[in-house]
Amino acid sequence: MWLAILAAVVSSGASSVGKALQRKGTKTLPQFSADLQTIRKYLVNKTWVLGLLADVSGSFFMVSALANAPVSVIQPVSGGGLVFLSLLSHFFFNEKLKFGEWLAVGLCFCGIVGVGIATSGINPEGQTTNIARLICTLVAFFAVLIFGLRKVRQMNKGKAAKPRFFAPTCGLFAGCFFSLSATTTRSGFVVGELVGQRLFFGLLGIGCSLMNTSIGFVYQTLGLREGNAVMISTITTVTAIMVGMFLGIVALGETLPATRPTFTLHVLSCATITTGSLALGNGGWGINADLSFLDKALKSKAVSSVLPNQIRFFLQRYVSSASKLPLYNPNVDSKSAN
């Protein structure tokens, strides 16, 4: 179970990085359409193609995760992809996280660990899947999505400027199709186990997954073209979490933790991941910490007499990063402390 959870986090992280690269690439590209000339412009854009490859590589990790764990477990922990993207931006892209964003990262991490602990006793083979209910649920959900897409197209038809809700709506539909993609992948493996033809139905599920993922990519690209990358990633991630859990429980008949403590831990962990993902997508909700007291403590005579200057400088550098205070200079402040 833990390996499947790790694969899901890596998958979501690669997909989140891919979204950021695709967003950067679409700044110089026209709006995505089925026109061959437009598609050619996208395919020759190195940044967009690199983002696409990162997204596709994430899909392979997701298939591995879904082959070994329920959708209702994998989809919630996929919210950890925003954590991966945030840490990558902080340490490699020099986009420093705020105090509130660090709290959000901690929430997501704790939620992922909580889901792993709560679901470690679940046996994926013990679920009872009704094939007729599975097919009817997936077909009905797909039909609802197609109906919704047609309505959105009719509302935007003939309008030069896209309405404000267009980009978030694209992110919503992308999340739905990505969760449907994960569900069809898992469904292929489950049905294959039931009928004794795991390879055939596994490949069939992956084929349906590719179709849904392709549709999700199209609307994700439209959303990234019109809206903010973090906003689209957040909407897509949270939607995928909610819809994935719903389809896993309703369509596949996946079981939740049996005991009250583990069930409570599972629910709280999923809520923690969702809250952390929303907070990351909204810049930590503007939460900042006044850490000036730590800065003053590090400069005090009592601390300077105990801690070496290099250690004090190391500690204050991170305090200053969070509270936006002037950096501590050990050469100057050591003289003032004495």
Long-range contacts (C-beta under 8 A, 24 or more apart in sequence): 1-68, 1-69, 1-73, 1-116, 1-119, 1-120, 1-122, 2-116, 2-120, 3-68, 4-64, 4-65, 4-66, 4-68, 4-69, 4-73, 4-74, 5-65, 5-69, 5-73, 5-74, 5-77, 5-112, 5-115, 5-116, 7-61, 7-62, 7-64, 7-65, 8-61, 8-62, 8-65, 8-69, 8-74, 8-77, 8-78, 8-80, 9-77, 9-78, 9-80, 9-81, 9-83, 9-84, 9-112, 10-58, 10-61, 10-84, 11-58, 11-59, 11-60, 11-61, 11-62, 11-65, 11-78, 11-81, 12-58, 12-62, 12-77, 12-78, 12-79, 12-80, 12-81, 12-82, 12-84, 12-237, 13-58, 13-80, 13-81, 13-83, 13-84, 13-85, 13-88, 14-54, 14-55, 14-57, 14-58, 14-61, 14-81, 14-84, 15-54, 15-55, 15-58, 15-59, 15-81, 16-81, 16-82, 16-84, 16-85, 16-233, 16-237, 17-51, 17-54, 17-84, 17-85, 17-88, 18-50, 18-51, 18-52, 18-53, 18-54, 18-55, 18-56, 18-58, 19-51, 19-55, 19-220, 19-224, 19-229, 19-232, 19-233, 19-236, 20-51, 20-85, 20-89, 20-229, 20-233, 21-47, 21-48, 21-50, 21-51, 21-54, 22-47, 22-48, 22-51, 22-52, 22-55, 22-220, 22-221, 22-224, 23-51, 23-224, 23-229, 23-232, 24-51, 24-229, 25-49, 25-50, 25-51, 26-221, 26-224, 26-225, 29-225, 31-222, 31-225, 31-226, 32-218, 32-221, 32-222, 32-225, 52-217, 55-217, 59-209, 59-213, 62-182, 62-185, 63-185, 63-206, 63-209, 66-182, 66-185, 66-186, 66-189, 67-185, 67-186, 67-189, 67-202, 68-124, 69-119, 69-124, 70-119, 70-122, 70-124, 70-127, 70-186, 70-248, 70-252, 70-254, 70-255, 71-179, 71-182, 71-183, 71-186, 71-244, 71-245, 71-247, 71-248, 71-252, 71-254, 72-244, 72-245, 72-248, 72-249, 72-252, 72-254, 72-256, 73-115, 73-119, 73-122, 73-248, 73-254, 74-182, 74-186, 74-244, 75-179, 75-182, 75-240, 75-241, 75-243, 75-244, 75-245, 75-248, 76-111, 76-115, 76-241, 76-244, 76-245, 76-269, 76-270, 76-273, 76-274, 77-111, 77-112, 77-115, 77-116, 77-273, 78-237, 78-240, 78-241, 78-244, 79-108, 79-111, 79-112, 79-237, 79-238, 79-241, 79-273, 79-274, 79-276, 79-277, 80-108, 80-109, 80-112, 80-273, 81-233, 81-237, 82-108, 82-233, 82-234, 82-237, 82-276, 82-277, 82-280, 82-281, 83-108, 83-109, 83-276, 83-280, 85-233, 86-280, 96-321, 97-284, 98-283, 98-284, 98-287, 98-288, 98-322, 99-284, 99-287, 99-288, 99-289, 99-322, 99-323, 100-279, 100-283, 100-284, 100-285, 100-286, 100-287, 100-288, 101-279, 101-280, 101-283, 101-284, 102-284, 102-322, 103-279, 103-284, 103-287, 104-275, 104-276, 104-277, 104-279, 104-280, 104-284, 105-276, 105-280, 106-276, 107-272, 107-273, 107-275, 107-276, 107-279, 108-272, 108-273, 108-276, 108-277, 108-280, 110-269, 110-272, 111-269, 111-270, 111-271, 111-272, 111-273, 111-274, 111-276, 112-269, 112-273, 113-269, 114-265, 114-266, 114-268, 114-269, 114-272, 115-266, 115-269, 115-270, 115-273, 117-262, 117-265, 118-257, 118-262, 118-263, 118-265, 118-266, 118-269, 119-257, 119-262, 119-266, 121-257, 121-258, 121-262, 122-255, 122-257, 124-254, 125-193, 126-255, 127-190, 127-252, 127-253, 127-254, 127-255, 128-253, 129-190, 129-191, 129-194, 129-252, 129-253, 130-253, 131-191, 131-194, 133-251, 133-253, 134-187, 134-190, 134-191, 134-251, 134-252, 134-253, 137-247, 137-250, 137-251, 138-180, 138-183, 138-184, 138-187, 138-247, 138-251, 141-180, 141-247, 141-251, 142-180, 142-212, 145-173, 145-176, 145-177, 145-180, 148-173, 149-173, 149-219, 162-226, 166-222, 166-223, 166-226, 166-227, 167-222, 167-223, 167-226, 167-227, 167-228, 167-231, 167-232, 168-223, 168-227, 168-231, 168-232, 168-235, 169-223, 170-219, 170-220, 170-222, 170-223, 170-226, 170-227, 170-232, 171-219, 171-220, 171-223, 171-227, 171-231, 171-232, 171-233, 171-234, 171-235, 171-236, 171-239, 172-235, 172-236, 172-239, 173-216, 173-219, 174-216, 174-217, 174-219, 174-220, 174-223, 174-232, 174-236, 174-239, 175-216, 175-235, 175-236, 175-237, 175-238, 175-239, 175-240, 175-243, 176-216, 176-239, 176-240, 176-243, 177-212, 177-213, 177-215, 177-216, 177-219, 178-212, 178-213, 178-216, 178-236, 178-240, 179-239, 179-240, 179-241, 179-243, 179-244, 179-247, 180-212, 180-243, 180-247, 181-208, 181-209, 181-210, 181-212, 181-213, 181-216, 182-209, 182-240, 182-244, 183-244, 183-247, 183-248, 183-251, 183-252, 184-208, 184-209, 184-212, 185-209, 186-248, 186-252, 187-251, 187-252, 190-252, 230-280, 230-281, 231-281, 233-281, 234-277, 234-278, 234-280, 234-281, 234-282, 235-281, 237-277, 237-281, 238-274, 238-277, 238-278, 241-270, 241-273, 241-274, 241-277, 242-274, 245-270, 288-323, 289-322, 289-323, 290-323, 291-319, 291-322, 291-323, 291-325, 292-323, 292-325, 294-319, 294-323, 295-319, 295-320, 295-323, 295-325, 295-328, 298-328, 299-328, 299-333, 299-336, 299-337, 300-337, 301-337, 304-333, 304-334, 304-337, 304-338, 305-337, 309-334
